[in-house]
Amino acid sequence: MALLALLFSILIAAIGAIGLVSPATLLHFVRRFQSSAGLYAAAGFRVRSGLALLFTTDRSRAPERVGKQWKTRIILIIEFSCNNLKS
């Protein structure tokens, strides 16, 4: 799982580097996700990378702090989702 988290981190860093070097290329890449299927793919990637990072927190330098951050984020995600369902 640590290897998966590392690969996700490298991929995200590479996308950021592309955005710095060639914003037009990044824009072309991002436009692929404007469809419904692309949005689901991006959401799936985000969930998988988040879970990979969550399951590797025990190997971090401060696992208690990271665990508290994840609990807070999960609560905020649930609250945000419930608020969006009401409107």
C-alpha positions, 0 to 999 in steps of 0.5 A, a space after each residue: 500500500 505504501 508503494 501505491 501511495 508513493 505512485 499516486 504522489 509521484 503522479 500528482 507531482 508530475 501533473 503539477 509539474 506539467 502545469 508549471 511547464 506547459 499550462 496548455 497541455 494541462 488544460 488539454 488533459 483536464 478537459 478530458 474529465 469534463 464528461 460524466 464518465 471523466 468526472 467519475 474517473 477523477 472521483 475514483 482516482 481521488 478516492 483510491 489515492 485518499 484510501 492509499 494514503 489513509 492506510 499508510 498513515 501508521 508508517 508516517 512520522 506523526 500517525 496520530 496527527 494524520 489520523 485526526 486530520 482524516 477523521 476531520 476530513 471524513 466528517 466534513 465530507 459527510 456534512 458537505 454531502 448531506 448539505 448538498 442533498 438538502 438543496 
